[in-house]
Amino acid sequence: MIFVSACILAGSLISLYGSPEEKTTTMSRKIINPRSYVAVRAPKPIKVNGKLDDDAWKSAPWTEDFVDIEGDKKPKPTWRTRAKMMWDDKYLYIGAEIEEPHVWATLKEHDCVIFYDNDFEVFIDPDADTHEYYEFEMNAFGTYWDLLLTKPYKDGGSAVNNWDAKGIIVKAHVNGTINDPSDTDQGWTVEIAYPWSALKECARRDAPPKDGDQWRINFSRVEWDVTIENGKYKKVPGRPEHNWIWSAQGVIDMHRPERWGIVQFSEKLVPFKPDPTLDARDALIQVYYAQKEFWAKNKRYAVNTNELGLDLPVEIHTTPHLFEASCGKVHINNESRFWLD
């Protein structure tokens, strides 16, 4: 296959799914109910080999099938993708099943830009503040890219490419043959064991979590259309990638952590408890996007929700170049960072 070099610094790369220059629109304000999942404690350490055949996984439910990144307004993905999660005192375990009739990969160097291949991706915001979160990408070879983001790209964030999840275990298994167009494959599976010692760096909370704690997590699958030429796979020229994810974003931008799924950690499988701050967060993120539109037109921020044309129980405080908004004990600022009293 012919591809441009993917081994470049992430700090100089505008990540897939969004850029700082992306214009905020009314559509990007749409609130989408995040999917939820209860991750149970593993009864014993999981043997990570990429196959998802450890007995512990039997007690972990699958997530819903992945959907298009934009949600219901786009067609259902061509091939199925789903994931599982478990945890213990040392690791957060993630497994995924990726249906794929033609498995291929090209990249073999750690911290390459993996989404130039078909890939599986994980995004983790431990404290749900939308800032200082983790991104992880891997291909069917098991080559991976781990990095953290200071804040979303739309808010001026940058990628810290030299951050490494020390102690991480990453395995991929192909159910078929990789890079062989002459046959039809079933797909590939992945297993990841994230050490809490790495994830706690940006958590500002217990890691491992306590029973009942909730983190914001999402999964993405990048899928490129390919043809077969001279016995090799080749990307279809000029055709963008498909973005199939667990919890829909509503826009083609994974870097909107407020829209990620909610994972509840539990000692055993119990009903999911809805986030009591979700309604307040929904109101505040609407104010955030409305303020960005207001600034673009007026070169200042609105001082109340009436100026924004919103009927929401939100109090706004502004300076000429900054704003904070509050809904009860939940707050947001002009860089979309959330915090609680």
N, C-alpha and C positions, 0 to 999 in steps of 0.2 A: 504494500500500500504506500501511497505517496502522501506524507503529512509534513507540515512545517514542524520545526523543532518545538518540543513541548517543555524542554528543560530550561525554563527561565525563571527568574525571581518573581514570586507572586506580588511583591511590593510594587513592581512596575507593570502589573497586569490588572486590567479591569476584569473582575471575575464574571463568569457566565451568570446570566439572570439579572443583570442590573448594573447601572453605572451612576456615578455622582451627578451626571448631567441629565438623568432621566427625569422627565417632566411629571409632576404630580397631577393627576386627573381625578375627576369625580369618581371614575371607576375604581381607582386605587384606594378610595375611602371605604369601599364596600366591606362590611364586616362579615367574615365567614366563621361559622362555628367550628372551632378546632376539634379534630378527632382526639379521642382519649384512649388510654391503654393502662391496664394494671400490670406492672412488672412484678412477678413474685420472686421471692428469694429462692435461689437454687439450693436443692437439698444437699449438694456436694459440689466441689469445684468441677467445672465443665471441661472436658477434654476438647480443646479447640483444634480441629483438623480441617475445617471448611465444609464438612459433610453434613453437619447438623444431625449426627447419628448418636450423640450422647443421650443416654436415657433421661437425663434431667430435662431435656427439651420437651419431652412428652407432656409435662405439666404446664407448659407455657402456651397460651393461645396465640394464633396468628393475628396480626393486624388485619384490617380490611384491605382489600386489593387496592393498589395504588391507582390514582386518577391523574388526569392531566393537571399540570400546574395551575392552569386558569380555572379549573373546576368544571362544572356541568355545562358551561357554554362551549366546551370542546368535546370531540368524540372520545369515547372510552379507549384506553390504551390497547394497542394491538395484542400485546402479550402480558401475561400476569406477572405481577411483582407483589410480594408480601414479606413481612418481617416478624421477628419475635424478639423479646427482651427478657432477661433475667439478671439477677445480681447476687453478690455475696459480699463479704467484708473486704475483699481485695479488688473485685472487678465488676464493671458493668458489662454484661454479655449482650451482644447483638448478633442475630442471625438473619439471613435473608435468602429467599428463593426467587431466582430471576429466570423466568421462562424465556428461551431464546433459541430459535432454530439454527442460527449460524453464529457461533461464539468466536469472537476474534479479539485480539489485543495486540498492541505494538510496543507499549512503553514498559521499560524495565528498570528505570532509574528512580530511586526514592525522591519524592518532592518534585517530580515532573508535574506538569499540568494535566492531570489524569483525565479530565473531561474531554480531551481530544480523542480519547478512546470511548467506547461504551463503558459506563461506570456505575458504581453504587456509591451513594454519598450519605453522610450523617452530619447533622447540625445539632449542637447542644448548647442551650443557654440555661445554666444551672439555676440562676436566681431570677430568671424571667424579667430582667431589666432591659433587655434588647441590646446591651453593650457587653463587650468582652465575652465573646462566645467562641465555640470551637467548630471547625469544619474539617471533614475527613472525606477523602475520595479514594476509591480503589478500583482496579480493573480485574479482568479474569485471570491475569497472571498472579494476582495478589500484590502487585505494585501499588504503593499507596502514597498519598500526599496528606500530611497532617499540618494544620496551621490554626492560628486563632485570629479573630477579627477584633479590632479595638472598638468598633461600632459599625453600623450598617454603612455601606458605600454611599447611599443617598444622603447621609449625614456627615460625609467627609471622612469616613472610616478608612483604615488601611489594613492590609493583611500582613501578619507577622509570620513570614515563611520559615524562618529559622527556629520557630518553636517546634518542639518535638514532644509527643506523648510518650515519655520514657517508660519502658516496660510494656508497651502495647503488644498484643499478639494478634496477627492478621493472617488469615488463611482463606484461600479460594479453592473451589473444587469444580471442575468442568464435567458435566454429565454428557459426555460426547467427546469430540476432538476439537482442539482450538486451532484456528487458522486453517481449517481444511474445508473448502467449499464443496467437496465432492459428496459429503454426507449431510444428514440432518441431525442436529443436536437437540437434547431436551432443554439445556440451559446451563446455568451455573449457580452455585450456592456460595455464601460467604459466612464467615464467623469472625467476630472481632471481640477481643477482651480488652476493654479500656481500664487501666488501673486508676482507682480513685485517687491515688497519690498524684496523678497528672491532672485529673479533672478538678480537683479541689482548688487549684491555683486561681481560677476565676469564679469559684462557686460562692464565696462569702457565706457559706452555710455548711452544714455537716456533709461530709463525703467520706465514707458511704452515707447515704441519706438515712433518716429515721423512718420507721414504719409510718406510712401516710404522707410523707413528703412528696411534693410534685415538682418536676422539672419540665422545661419546654424543650422538646426534641422533634426533629423532623427528618425524613428520609427522602432521597431523590434518586432517580435513575435517569441517566442520560443515554439516549438511544439514537444513533445515527442511521439513516437509510444508506444501504450499500448495494452495489451491483457486483457481479463476478466478471472479471476480465482476465484472460490468460491464466485462469486457475487461481486467481487471488481476489480478495475482497477489496473494493475501492468505494470510497464515499461518493454519493451522488453529488456532483458539483452544484454549488449554489443553493443547496437545500439545507435549511436549519435543522438543528437537532430536535428531537422530541424530549420533553421534560415531564416525566411521570413521577408523581410524588405521593406520599402517604396522606398528608393533610393539606388540602388545596390552599394555594396562596392568593388566587384571584387575579394575579398579575404575573408576568414572567420575570420573577425576581425572588430568589430564595432568601435574600437578605432582608427579610421583614419578619423578625423573630416573634413579633406579637401574633402572627398567624400560624405559628408552628403548633404541632400537637402537644397534648399535655400527658405526661407519663407519671403515674402514681406508683410509688414504690411500696410494696407490701410484703409482710411476712408470709401471707397466704393469699389465695385468690378471693378477693372480696369485691363488692360493687364499687365502682368509681364514684368519688365524691366531687361534684362540680366545684370549680374554682370560685369561691365567694367574691373575688375581686373582678370577675370577668366582665360584668355589666359596666363597672366603672372604667375598666380598661378600654372597652369598646367605645364608650362615650369620649374618653380622652384621646384615643387615636383618631377619631373623627375630627376633633378639635385640632389636633396636630396637622392633619392633611389640609383642613380648611385654612389654618393659619399660613401654611406654605403658599396656598393659592392667593390668600389675601396679601401676603408680603410681595409676591410677584407683581401684583397690580398696584399696590399702594406704597411700597418701600417702607412699610412699618407693619407691626403686628396689631391685630384687633385687640381692644381692651375688654371686650365682653362677647358672649355668644350671640347677642343680637346683631352685632356688626358682621358676624359670620353667617347669619341666616340659619342658625341652629337653635333648636329648642331642647337644650340639654342642661342638667343640673351641674354645671361646671363653672368654677370660679377661675378667672384669668388674671394673672399679674404680668405686666410687661415693662420692658425698658425699650429704648429705640431699636435695639438689635436683638433682644432676647425675650423669651416668654416662658412662664411656667403656668400650668393649669392643674386644678385640683378637683377631684370628685370624691368627697368624703376623705378617707385616709389614703387614697391613691393619687399619685401625682405623675406628671409628665413634663418634659421640657422641650425646647425647640430642636433638640437633637434626638427626639423620640425615646429618651431614656425614662423608664418608669422607676418609681420607688414608693415605698409604703412608710407611713408613720410608725 
